[in-house]
Amino acid sequence: MDTDIKEKSLKEQINEVIGNETNDNNSPQRPTIRYRPPSYQTPKHDAIDDAIFLAIEQFQQRGISYEGAIWLGYDFIKKYEEELDLKDNVTFDKDIYEPLDNSVWCPSAIKYTKEYLSKINCGEFECPEKPSNWNKWKFSYCAQKNKRQKMEDKFIALPTLTLLGDDTETAFFGVFDGHNGSEISSYCAAHFPRIVVNEKKNNNNVERLIKAFEIIDERINIRCTKESIRSGSTAICTLVTENDISLAWVGDSEGAVISSNGIKRITRLHIPSDPDEHTRIEKCGGIIIPIAGELRVCGVLNLTRALGDIQGKPMISSEPDTTSININEDKTNYMLMLASDGVWGSLSDKTLNQIILEFVSTKPVSEYKKLSTTIVEAARDAGTTDNLTCIIVFLKPLDDVWKMFN
């Protein structure tokens, strides 16, 4: 059964984007849109994945679907590596920091994304195809700024890692809830996938994720120091295979499995009220202070672990907790849910389970992609003003999921 609603092809989306922009450019009322680079500089060892992430966000802002933007982003970088000074493929060295000027480099990258779409539209470039095994793991996603001034949540959803040259049987998903800025959450979404792929020599996926956290933490700390970045981010990442789900996380973005028995949260919050975290912080020389009824580390952050936040170390730890679930041992697990605390803090497990049951019992299987949107909108309607991000990964064929819940 074809479980996807008939959607516009990527080529049709591009044609529509180009057509709309042509009409906008001819409008005398068209406003001038200024672009502000996310940071002053981009080190050359980060440039490839920074460029891919920038391209993906640009394509989405112009009306391309998230999945289409992913395929375009990775293809774009192959076409424009010379123009963007990426041919050398500089690897990370903690003792070398060669920056590119973002006031020049980022606008150039944006200009080339427009040129790239135009060349696809006129047939000069072939439109990239859906990667092999992309449909192996069906997923639903939604991210909304909600009532906050800025969107600091970021996420990545790759149901196959073939775009990065890895095997086709492993999927990677991550949610990153930024605070005091989106620099670190953006960095995580941009760089975690390749760092994880580069650790594929490690056959244990939990250890692979632990090593990826260690590497990205080192790179983030150097960039924060060089660029005077003071933001931070939670991170919850998962590798999904035929046999198991491996998770690693810092902060209060949570994960849960959804089964015929309801919702089971599988992560532990890294917050000051946790006795173990409280003890660890005091041993590091820190103190937990209540501010306006909320416990904060040294009176500042309401998290005890995060990436970035270099001014809060060592009290704010970047060491992840981990867990692994054998899919074959418990065949009642039908979905995996990752979400930022804006979602988890607004909906009880009972309410969330009711939302999922109602959705599956009243919607056709072809609308599975809307499940995360339904959850996010319920969280928003519950009164939260926070950024909201939710990813649902379907661990079974969609028909089986619908039959089970019905």
Contacts in CASP RR format, 6 or more apart in sequence:
PFRMAT RR
TARGET T0000
AUTHOR 0000-0000-0000
METHOD contacts of the structure
MODEL  1
MDTDIKEKSLKEQINEVIGNETNDNNSPQRPTIRYRPPSYQTPKHDAIDD
AIFLAIEQFQQRGISYEGAIWLGYDFIKKYEEELDLKDNVTFDKDIYEPL
DNSVWCPSAIKYTKEYLSKINCGEFECPEKPSNWNKWKFSYCAQKNKRQK
MEDKFIALPTLTLLGDDTETAFFGVFDGHNGSEISSYCAAHFPRIVVNEK
KNNNNVERLIKAFEIIDERINIRCTKESIRSGSTAICTLVTENDISLAWV
GDSEGAVISSNGIKRITRLHIPSDPDEHTRIEKCGGIIIPIAGELRVCGV
LNLTRALGDIQGKPMISSEPDTTSININEDKTNYMLMLASDGVWGSLSDK
TLNQIILEFVSTKPVSEYKKLSTTIVEAARDAGTTDNLTCIIVFLKPLDD
VWKMFN
1 365 0 8 1.000
1 399 0 8 1.000
2 366 0 8 1.000
3 138 0 8 1.000
3 365 0 8 1.000
3 366 0 8 1.000
3 368 0 8 1.000
3 398 0 8 1.000
3 399 0 8 1.000
4 366 0 8 1.000
5 366 0 8 1.000
5 367 0 8 1.000
5 369 0 8 1.000
7 65 0 8 1.000
8 16 0 8 1.000
10 64 0 8 1.000
10 65 0 8 1.000
10 68 0 8 1.000
10 71 0 8 1.000
10 72 0 8 1.000
10 127 0 8 1.000
10 128 0 8 1.000
11 120 0 8 1.000
11 127 0 8 1.000
13 63 0 8 1.000
13 64 0 8 1.000
13 65 0 8 1.000
13 68 0 8 1.000
14 64 0 8 1.000
14 117 0 8 1.000
14 120 0 8 1.000
14 121 0 8 1.000
14 127 0 8 1.000
15 121 0 8 1.000
17 62 0 8 1.000
17 63 0 8 1.000
17 64 0 8 1.000
17 117 0 8 1.000
18 117 0 8 1.000
18 118 0 8 1.000
18 121 0 8 1.000
21 62 0 8 1.000
24 30 0 8 1.000
35 106 0 8 1.000
35 107 0 8 1.000
35 110 0 8 1.000
37 102 0 8 1.000
37 103 0 8 1.000
37 106 0 8 1.000
37 107 0 8 1.000
38 102 0 8 1.000
38 106 0 8 1.000
38 182 0 8 1.000
38 183 0 8 1.000
38 186 0 8 1.000
39 102 0 8 1.000
39 183 0 8 1.000
39 223 0 8 1.000
39 227 0 8 1.000
39 229 0 8 1.000
40 101 0 8 1.000
40 102 0 8 1.000
40 103 0 8 1.000
40 227 0 8 1.000
41 99 0 8 1.000
41 100 0 8 1.000
41 101 0 8 1.000
41 102 0 8 1.000
41 226 0 8 1.000
41 227 0 8 1.000
42 50 0 8 1.000
42 99 0 8 1.000
42 100 0 8 1.000
42 102 0 8 1.000
42 105 0 8 1.000
42 106 0 8 1.000
43 97 0 8 1.000
43 98 0 8 1.000
43 99 0 8 1.000
43 100 0 8 1.000
43 223 0 8 1.000
43 226 0 8 1.000
44 85 0 8 1.000
44 88 0 8 1.000
44 90 0 8 1.000
44 98 0 8 1.000
44 99 0 8 1.000
44 100 0 8 1.000
45 90 0 8 1.000
45 91 0 8 1.000
45 92 0 8 1.000
45 93 0 8 1.000
45 96 0 8 1.000
45 98 0 8 1.000
45 219 0 8 1.000
46 92 0 8 1.000
46 187 0 8 1.000
46 190 0 8 1.000
46 191 0 8 1.000
46 219 0 8 1.000
46 223 0 8 1.000
47 84 0 8 1.000
47 85 0 8 1.000
47 86 0 8 1.000
47 90 0 8 1.000
47 100 0 8 1.000
47 105 0 8 1.000
48 77 0 8 1.000
48 81 0 8 1.000
48 86 0 8 1.000
48 89 0 8 1.000
48 194 0 8 1.000
49 190 0 8 1.000
49 191 0 8 1.000
49 193 0 8 1.000
49 194 0 8 1.000
50 190 0 8 1.000
51 77 0 8 1.000
51 84 0 8 1.000
51 86 0 8 1.000
51 109 0 8 1.000
52 73 0 8 1.000
52 74 0 8 1.000
52 76 0 8 1.000
52 77 0 8 1.000
52 190 0 8 1.000
53 186 0 8 1.000
53 189 0 8 1.000
53 190 0 8 1.000
54 106 0 8 1.000
54 109 0 8 1.000
54 110 0 8 1.000
54 113 0 8 1.000
55 69 0 8 1.000
55 72 0 8 1.000
55 73 0 8 1.000
55 76 0 8 1.000
55 77 0 8 1.000
55 109 0 8 1.000
55 113 0 8 1.000
56 69 0 8 1.000
56 70 0 8 1.000
56 72 0 8 1.000
56 73 0 8 1.000
57 69 0 8 1.000
58 110 0 8 1.000
58 113 0 8 1.000
59 68 0 8 1.000
59 69 0 8 1.000
59 72 0 8 1.000
59 73 0 8 1.000
59 113 0 8 1.000
59 117 0 8 1.000
60 66 0 8 1.000
60 69 0 8 1.000
62 117 0 8 1.000
64 72 0 8 1.000
66 141 0 8 1.000
66 157 0 8 1.000
67 130 0 8 1.000
67 134 0 8 1.000
70 157 0 8 1.000
70 158 0 8 1.000
70 163 0 8 1.000
71 128 0 8 1.000
71 129 0 8 1.000
71 130 0 8 1.000
71 131 0 8 1.000
71 163 0 8 1.000
72 116 0 8 1.000
72 117 0 8 1.000
72 128 0 8 1.000
74 128 0 8 1.000
74 163 0 8 1.000
74 164 0 8 1.000
75 128 0 8 1.000
76 112 0 8 1.000
76 113 0 8 1.000
76 116 0 8 1.000
77 84 0 8 1.000
77 86 0 8 1.000
79 116 0 8 1.000
79 125 0 8 1.000
80 86 0 8 1.000
80 109 0 8 1.000
80 112 0 8 1.000
80 116 0 8 1.000
81 87 0 8 1.000
83 108 0 8 1.000
83 112 0 8 1.000
84 105 0 8 1.000
84 108 0 8 1.000
84 109 0 8 1.000
84 112 0 8 1.000
85 100 0 8 1.000
85 105 0 8 1.000
90 98 0 8 1.000
92 219 0 8 1.000
94 218 0 8 1.000
94 222 0 8 1.000
97 222 0 8 1.000
97 226 0 8 1.000
99 226 0 8 1.000
116 125 0 8 1.000
119 125 0 8 1.000
120 126 0 8 1.000
120 127 0 8 1.000
131 160 0 8 1.000
131 162 0 8 1.000
131 163 0 8 1.000
132 160 0 8 1.000
132 162 0 8 1.000
132 168 0 8 1.000
133 159 0 8 1.000
133 160 0 8 1.000
133 162 0 8 1.000
133 168 0 8 1.000
133 169 0 8 1.000
134 159 0 8 1.000
134 160 0 8 1.000
135 159 0 8 1.000
136 159 0 8 1.000
136 160 0 8 1.000
136 168 0 8 1.000
136 169 0 8 1.000
136 171 0 8 1.000
137 159 0 8 1.000
137 160 0 8 1.000
137 171 0 8 1.000
137 240 0 8 1.000
137 393 0 8 1.000
137 394 0 8 1.000
138 159 0 8 1.000
138 368 0 8 1.000
138 393 0 8 1.000
138 394 0 8 1.000
138 398 0 8 1.000
139 157 0 8 1.000
139 159 0 8 1.000
139 173 0 8 1.000
139 391 0 8 1.000
139 392 0 8 1.000
139 393 0 8 1.000
139 394 0 8 1.000
140 368 0 8 1.000
140 369 0 8 1.000
140 370 0 8 1.000
140 371 0 8 1.000
140 372 0 8 1.000
140 373 0 8 1.000
140 390 0 8 1.000
140 391 0 8 1.000
140 392 0 8 1.000
140 394 0 8 1.000
141 155 0 8 1.000
141 157 0 8 1.000
141 369 0 8 1.000
141 372 0 8 1.000
141 389 0 8 1.000
141 390 0 8 1.000
141 391 0 8 1.000
141 392 0 8 1.000
142 372 0 8 1.000
142 373 0 8 1.000
142 375 0 8 1.000
142 376 0 8 1.000
142 388 0 8 1.000
142 389 0 8 1.000
142 390 0 8 1.000
143 151 0 8 1.000
143 153 0 8 1.000
143 154 0 8 1.000
143 155 0 8 1.000
143 376 0 8 1.000
143 387 0 8 1.000
143 388 0 8 1.000
143 389 0 8 1.000
143 390 0 8 1.000
144 376 0 8 1.000
144 380 0 8 1.000
144 387 0 8 1.000
144 388 0 8 1.000
144 389 0 8 1.000
145 151 0 8 1.000
145 387 0 8 1.000
146 380 0 8 1.000
146 384 0 8 1.000
146 385 0 8 1.000
146 386 0 8 1.000
146 387 0 8 1.000
146 388 0 8 1.000
147 385 0 8 1.000
148 385 0 8 1.000
148 386 0 8 1.000
148 387 0 8 1.000
150 181 0 8 1.000
150 182 0 8 1.000
151 182 0 8 1.000
151 387 0 8 1.000
152 177 0 8 1.000
152 178 0 8 1.000
152 179 0 8 1.000
152 181 0 8 1.000
152 182 0 8 1.000
152 185 0 8 1.000
152 231 0 8 1.000
152 233 0 8 1.000
152 387 0 8 1.000
153 175 0 8 1.000
153 176 0 8 1.000
153 177 0 8 1.000
153 178 0 8 1.000
153 185 0 8 1.000
153 340 0 8 1.000
153 387 0 8 1.000
153 388 0 8 1.000
153 389 0 8 1.000
154 175 0 8 1.000
154 176 0 8 1.000
154 178 0 8 1.000
154 182 0 8 1.000
154 185 0 8 1.000
154 186 0 8 1.000
154 188 0 8 1.000
154 189 0 8 1.000
154 233 0 8 1.000
154 389 0 8 1.000
155 173 0 8 1.000
155 174 0 8 1.000
155 175 0 8 1.000
155 176 0 8 1.000
155 189 0 8 1.000
155 338 0 8 1.000
155 389 0 8 1.000
155 391 0 8 1.000
156 172 0 8 1.000
156 173 0 8 1.000
156 174 0 8 1.000
156 189 0 8 1.000
156 192 0 8 1.000
156 193 0 8 1.000
157 173 0 8 1.000
157 174 0 8 1.000
157 391 0 8 1.000
158 164 0 8 1.000
158 171 0 8 1.000
158 172 0 8 1.000
158 173 0 8 1.000
158 193 0 8 1.000
159 171 0 8 1.000
160 168 0 8 1.000
160 169 0 8 1.000
160 170 0 8 1.000
160 171 0 8 1.000
161 167 0 8 1.000
161 168 0 8 1.000
161 170 0 8 1.000
161 171 0 8 1.000
161 172 0 8 1.000
161 193 0 8 1.000
161 196 0 8 1.000
161 197 0 8 1.000
162 168 0 8 1.000
164 193 0 8 1.000
164 194 0 8 1.000
164 197 0 8 1.000
165 197 0 8 1.000
166 197 0 8 1.000
166 200 0 8 1.000
167 200 0 8 1.000
169 241 0 8 1.000
169 242 0 8 1.000
170 205 0 8 1.000
170 239 0 8 1.000
170 240 0 8 1.000
170 241 0 8 1.000
171 239 0 8 1.000
171 240 0 8 1.000
171 241 0 8 1.000
171 393 0 8 1.000
172 192 0 8 1.000
172 193 0 8 1.000
172 196 0 8 1.000
172 237 0 8 1.000
172 238 0 8 1.000
172 239 0 8 1.000
172 240 0 8 1.000
173 237 0 8 1.000
173 238 0 8 1.000
173 240 0 8 1.000
173 336 0 8 1.000
173 338 0 8 1.000
173 391 0 8 1.000
173 393 0 8 1.000
174 188 0 8 1.000
174 189 0 8 1.000
174 192 0 8 1.000
174 235 0 8 1.000
174 236 0 8 1.000
174 237 0 8 1.000
174 238 0 8 1.000
174 338 0 8 1.000
174 391 0 8 1.000
175 234 0 8 1.000
175 235 0 8 1.000
175 236 0 8 1.000
175 253 0 8 1.000
175 338 0 8 1.000
175 339 0 8 1.000
175 340 0 8 1.000
175 389 0 8 1.000
175 391 0 8 1.000
176 184 0 8 1.000
176 185 0 8 1.000
176 186 0 8 1.000
176 188 0 8 1.000
176 189 0 8 1.000
176 233 0 8 1.000
176 234 0 8 1.000
176 235 0 8 1.000
176 236 0 8 1.000
176 253 0 8 1.000
177 185 0 8 1.000
177 233 0 8 1.000
177 234 0 8 1.000
177 252 0 8 1.000
177 253 0 8 1.000
177 340 0 8 1.000
177 341 0 8 1.000
177 342 0 8 1.000
177 387 0 8 1.000
177 389 0 8 1.000
178 184 0 8 1.000
178 185 0 8 1.000
178 231 0 8 1.000
178 232 0 8 1.000
178 233 0 8 1.000
178 234 0 8 1.000
179 231 0 8 1.000
179 232 0 8 1.000
179 233 0 8 1.000
179 301 0 8 1.000
179 303 0 8 1.000
179 306 0 8 1.000
180 230 0 8 1.000
180 231 0 8 1.000
180 232 0 8 1.000
181 231 0 8 1.000
181 232 0 8 1.000
182 231 0 8 1.000
183 227 0 8 1.000
183 229 0 8 1.000
183 231 0 8 1.000
183 232 0 8 1.000
184 220 0 8 1.000
184 224 0 8 1.000
184 229 0 8 1.000
184 231 0 8 1.000
184 232 0 8 1.000
184 233 0 8 1.000
184 306 0 8 1.000
184 307 0 8 1.000
184 308 0 8 1.000
184 309 0 8 1.000
185 231 0 8 1.000
185 232 0 8 1.000
185 233 0 8 1.000
187 216 0 8 1.000
187 220 0 8 1.000
187 223 0 8 1.000
187 233 0 8 1.000
188 216 0 8 1.000
188 233 0 8 1.000
188 235 0 8 1.000
188 307 0 8 1.000
191 216 0 8 1.000
191 219 0 8 1.000
192 212 0 8 1.000
192 216 0 8 1.000
192 235 0 8 1.000
192 237 0 8 1.000
195 212 0 8 1.000
195 215 0 8 1.000
195 216 0 8 1.000
196 208 0 8 1.000
196 209 0 8 1.000
196 212 0 8 1.000
196 237 0 8 1.000
196 239 0 8 1.000
199 208 0 8 1.000
199 211 0 8 1.000
199 212 0 8 1.000
199 215 0 8 1.000
200 208 0 8 1.000
202 208 0 8 1.000
202 211 0 8 1.000
205 239 0 8 1.000
205 241 0 8 1.000
205 244 0 8 1.000
205 246 0 8 1.000
205 324 0 8 1.000
206 246 0 8 1.000
206 248 0 8 1.000
206 322 0 8 1.000
206 323 0 8 1.000
206 324 0 8 1.000
208 239 0 8 1.000
208 246 0 8 1.000
209 237 0 8 1.000
209 239 0 8 1.000
209 246 0 8 1.000
209 247 0 8 1.000
209 248 0 8 1.000
209 320 0 8 1.000
209 322 0 8 1.000
210 248 0 8 1.000
210 320 0 8 1.000
210 322 0 8 1.000
212 237 0 8 1.000
212 248 0 8 1.000
213 235 0 8 1.000
213 237 0 8 1.000
213 248 0 8 1.000
213 250 0 8 1.000
213 307 0 8 1.000
213 318 0 8 1.000
213 319 0 8 1.000
213 320 0 8 1.000
216 307 0 8 1.000
217 307 0 8 1.000
217 308 0 8 1.000
217 318 0 8 1.000
220 307 0 8 1.000
220 308 0 8 1.000
221 308 0 8 1.000
221 310 0 8 1.000
223 229 0 8 1.000
224 230 0 8 1.000
224 308 0 8 1.000
224 310 0 8 1.000
225 310 0 8 1.000
229 308 0 8 1.000
229 310 0 8 1.000
230 309 0 8 1.000
230 310 0 8 1.000
230 311 0 8 1.000
231 308 0 8 1.000
231 309 0 8 1.000
232 306 0 8 1.000
232 307 0 8 1.000
232 308 0 8 1.000
232 309 0 8 1.000
233 306 0 8 1.000
233 307 0 8 1.000
233 308 0 8 1.000
234 249 0 8 1.000
234 250 0 8 1.000
234 251 0 8 1.000
234 252 0 8 1.000
234 253 0 8 1.000
234 303 0 8 1.000
234 306 0 8 1.000
234 307 0 8 1.000
234 340 0 8 1.000
234 341 0 8 1.000
235 248 0 8 1.000
235 249 0 8 1.000
235 250 0 8 1.000
235 251 0 8 1.000
235 253 0 8 1.000
235 306 0 8 1.000
235 307 0 8 1.000
235 320 0 8 1.000
236 247 0 8 1.000
236 248 0 8 1.000
236 249 0 8 1.000
236 251 0 8 1.000
236 253 0 8 1.000
236 254 0 8 1.000
236 255 0 8 1.000
236 267 0 8 1.000
236 338 0 8 1.000
237 247 0 8 1.000
237 248 0 8 1.000
237 249 0 8 1.000
238 245 0 8 1.000
238 246 0 8 1.000
238 247 0 8 1.000
238 248 0 8 1.000
238 336 0 8 1.000
238 338 0 8 1.000
238 393 0 8 1.000
239 245 0 8 1.000
239 246 0 8 1.000
240 246 0 8 1.000
240 336 0 8 1.000
240 393 0 8 1.000
240 395 0 8 1.000
242 327 0 8 1.000
243 326 0 8 1.000
243 327 0 8 1.000
243 328 0 8 1.000
244 324 0 8 1.000
244 325 0 8 1.000
244 326 0 8 1.000
244 327 0 8 1.000
245 257 0 8 1.000
245 324 0 8 1.000
245 325 0 8 1.000
245 327 0 8 1.000
245 336 0 8 1.000
245 395 0 8 1.000
246 322 0 8 1.000
246 323 0 8 1.000
246 324 0 8 1.000
247 255 0 8 1.000
247 266 0 8 1.000
247 267 0 8 1.000
247 322 0 8 1.000
247 323 0 8 1.000
247 324 0 8 1.000
248 320 0 8 1.000
248 321 0 8 1.000
248 322 0 8 1.000
249 255 0 8 1.000
249 267 0 8 1.000
249 270 0 8 1.000
249 320 0 8 1.000
249 321 0 8 1.000
249 322 0 8 1.000
250 270 0 8 1.000
250 305 0 8 1.000
250 306 0 8 1.000
250 307 0 8 1.000
250 317 0 8 1.000
250 318 0 8 1.000
250 319 0 8 1.000
250 320 0 8 1.000
250 321 0 8 1.000
251 269 0 8 1.000
251 270 0 8 1.000
251 271 0 8 1.000
251 303 0 8 1.000
251 304 0 8 1.000
251 305 0 8 1.000
251 306 0 8 1.000
252 269 0 8 1.000
252 270 0 8 1.000
252 271 0 8 1.000
252 303 0 8 1.000
252 341 0 8 1.000
252 344 0 8 1.000
253 338 0 8 1.000
253 339 0 8 1.000
253 340 0 8 1.000
253 341 0 8 1.000
253 344 0 8 1.000
254 265 0 8 1.000
254 267 0 8 1.000
254 269 0 8 1.000
254 338 0 8 1.000
254 339 0 8 1.000
254 341 0 8 1.000
254 344 0 8 1.000
255 265 0 8 1.000
255 266 0 8 1.000
255 267 0 8 1.000
255 336 0 8 1.000
255 337 0 8 1.000
255 338 0 8 1.000
255 339 0 8 1.000
256 263 0 8 1.000
256 264 0 8 1.000
256 265 0 8 1.000
256 266 0 8 1.000
256 267 0 8 1.000
256 336 0 8 1.000
256 337 0 8 1.000
256 349 0 8 1.000
257 263 0 8 1.000
257 264 0 8 1.000
257 266 0 8 1.000
257 325 0 8 1.000
257 333 0 8 1.000
257 335 0 8 1.000
257 336 0 8 1.000
257 337 0 8 1.000
257 395 0 8 1.000
258 264 0 8 1.000
258 333 0 8 1.000
258 334 0 8 1.000
258 335 0 8 1.000
258 336 0 8 1.000
258 337 0 8 1.000
258 353 0 8 1.000
258 356 0 8 1.000
259 330 0 8 1.000
259 332 0 8 1.000
259 333 0 8 1.000
259 334 0 8 1.000
260 332 0 8 1.000
260 334 0 8 1.000
260 404 0 8 1.000
260 405 0 8 1.000
261 332 0 8 1.000
262 349 0 8 1.000
262 353 0 8 1.000
263 337 0 8 1.000
263 349 0 8 1.000
263 352 0 8 1.000
263 353 0 8 1.000
265 349 0 8 1.000
266 323 0 8 1.000
266 325 0 8 1.000
267 321 0 8 1.000
267 323 0 8 1.000
268 274 0 8 1.000
268 321 0 8 1.000
270 277 0 8 1.000
270 303 0 8 1.000
270 304 0 8 1.000
270 305 0 8 1.000
270 306 0 8 1.000
270 317 0 8 1.000
270 321 0 8 1.000
271 277 0 8 1.000
271 295 0 8 1.000
271 302 0 8 1.000
271 303 0 8 1.000
271 304 0 8 1.000
272 278 0 8 1.000
272 281 0 8 1.000
272 288 0 8 1.000
272 295 0 8 1.000
272 296 0 8 1.000
272 297 0 8 1.000
272 302 0 8 1.000
272 304 0 8 1.000
273 295 0 8 1.000
274 304 0 8 1.000
277 304 0 8 1.000
277 305 0 8 1.000
278 288 0 8 1.000
280 304 0 8 1.000
280 317 0 8 1.000
281 287 0 8 1.000
281 288 0 8 1.000
281 297 0 8 1.000
281 304 0 8 1.000
281 315 0 8 1.000
282 288 0 8 1.000
284 314 0 8 1.000
284 315 0 8 1.000
285 315 0 8 1.000
286 297 0 8 1.000
286 298 0 8 1.000
286 315 0 8 1.000
287 297 0 8 1.000
287 298 0 8 1.000
287 299 0 8 1.000
288 295 0 8 1.000
288 296 0 8 1.000
288 297 0 8 1.000
288 299 0 8 1.000
289 295 0 8 1.000
289 296 0 8 1.000
289 298 0 8 1.000
289 299 0 8 1.000
290 296 0 8 1.000
291 299 0 8 1.000
294 302 0 8 1.000
295 302 0 8 1.000
296 302 0 8 1.000
297 303 0 8 1.000
297 304 0 8 1.000
297 312 0 8 1.000
297 315 0 8 1.000
297 316 0 8 1.000
298 312 0 8 1.000
298 315 0 8 1.000
300 312 0 8 1.000
301 309 0 8 1.000
301 312 0 8 1.000
301 316 0 8 1.000
303 316 0 8 1.000
304 315 0 8 1.000
304 316 0 8 1.000
304 317 0 8 1.000
305 316 0 8 1.000
305 317 0 8 1.000
305 318 0 8 1.000
305 319 0 8 1.000
305 320 0 8 1.000
306 316 0 8 1.000
306 318 0 8 1.000
307 318 0 8 1.000
308 316 0 8 1.000
308 318 0 8 1.000
309 316 0 8 1.000
325 333 0 8 1.000
327 333 0 8 1.000
327 395 0 8 1.000
333 395 0 8 1.000
334 394 0 8 1.000
334 395 0 8 1.000
334 396 0 8 1.000
334 400 0 8 1.000
334 401 0 8 1.000
334 404 0 8 1.000
334 405 0 8 1.000
335 356 0 8 1.000
335 392 0 8 1.000
335 393 0 8 1.000
335 394 0 8 1.000
335 395 0 8 1.000
335 401 0 8 1.000
336 392 0 8 1.000
336 393 0 8 1.000
336 395 0 8 1.000
337 390 0 8 1.000
337 391 0 8 1.000
337 392 0 8 1.000
337 393 0 8 1.000
338 390 0 8 1.000
338 391 0 8 1.000
338 393 0 8 1.000
339 375 0 8 1.000
339 388 0 8 1.000
339 389 0 8 1.000
339 390 0 8 1.000
339 391 0 8 1.000
340 386 0 8 1.000
340 387 0 8 1.000
340 388 0 8 1.000
340 389 0 8 1.000
340 390 0 8 1.000
341 386 0 8 1.000
342 379 0 8 1.000
342 384 0 8 1.000
342 386 0 8 1.000
342 387 0 8 1.000
342 388 0 8 1.000
343 375 0 8 1.000
343 376 0 8 1.000
343 379 0 8 1.000
343 388 0 8 1.000
343 389 0 8 1.000
343 390 0 8 1.000
345 379 0 8 1.000
345 384 0 8 1.000
346 378 0 8 1.000
346 379 0 8 1.000
346 380 0 8 1.000
346 382 0 8 1.000
346 383 0 8 1.000
346 384 0 8 1.000
346 386 0 8 1.000
347 355 0 8 1.000
347 375 0 8 1.000
347 378 0 8 1.000
347 379 0 8 1.000
347 382 0 8 1.000
351 378 0 8 1.000
352 375 0 8 1.000
355 374 0 8 1.000
355 375 0 8 1.000
355 378 0 8 1.000
356 371 0 8 1.000
356 375 0 8 1.000
356 405 0 8 1.000
357 405 0 8 1.000
359 370 0 8 1.000
359 371 0 8 1.000
359 374 0 8 1.000
360 371 0 8 1.000
360 401 0 8 1.000
360 402 0 8 1.000
360 405 0 8 1.000
360 406 0 8 1.000
361 405 0 8 1.000
361 406 0 8 1.000
363 370 0 8 1.000
365 398 0 8 1.000
365 399 0 8 1.000
365 401 0 8 1.000
365 402 0 8 1.000
368 394 0 8 1.000
368 398 0 8 1.000
368 401 0 8 1.000
371 392 0 8 1.000
372 390 0 8 1.000
372 391 0 8 1.000
372 392 0 8 1.000
375 390 0 8 1.000
375 392 0 8 1.000
376 388 0 8 1.000
376 389 0 8 1.000
376 390 0 8 1.000
379 388 0 8 1.000
380 388 0 8 1.000
394 401 0 8 1.000
396 404 0 8 1.000
END
